[in-house]
Amino acid sequence: MEATIRNGIHFDATRMNIHDLVRELNGNVGASVVQTMAGVKDRTSPFKWAKPDGPEPRPEVEARLRLGYRVWRTLEMVEGKHVALAWLMGANPRLGEELPVLCIQQQRSRAVIGAAEAFVNDSYTA
């Protein structure tokens, strides 16, 4: 993935209004995946955060959501919506067979972004 595209995704994930970001994630990966990546127990939280006048997530939860958006967008831009979702929810050899969505929850940024970029660049050796 070109540095320009990578930087654009980071720019969007950083500057995007959190309500818009969550709404986009909900619409593309589903609220249950958003809940998992955010690491919250309340299943209704992603719907509340997506409302323009809804509550904002706690700072550590917001950081997970922004990381999740970066990873999802990296995959979605190259591979499409369905492959991106499958990648997020599947055991991953570059992550020690862990689910990428759980690595997002644990804020293992370098590992999960590296794995996503390796996948889209076809340099996916474990």
Phi, psi and omega in degrees: 000133181294147180300325180298316180292315179302315180293324178296319178296316178298317179302311180298314182296329181279319187268341185296138175302133186300326179294319178293319180299313180294321178299318178293318177297314179305316183290338185251326179244347178095150184296328181291325176291319178298317178301316181295312181295329180284336180074037179244154182272330184285114182292342181272348184305313180301326178289320179294316180295332183284343179287135181305327180252016181282175179291157175262144178292158176301155184306318181291328177288318177300320178298320178295318180296319179292322175296315179301320177297315179301314182294310181301314184294322177304314181287314185297322182299325185260318189257344182095166187299314186289320178293320179301316179294316179300320180296316180299326188259002183253150175304138189235122182296329178287346181245027179066034181066017174276160176282130178305324181298328177284328175294325175296313179303322180275001180055043175273066189305305185301315182294312186285323176291319177299319179294319179295316180294322177298320179297312183287338179267003182059030175245051193267050175269138183288000000 
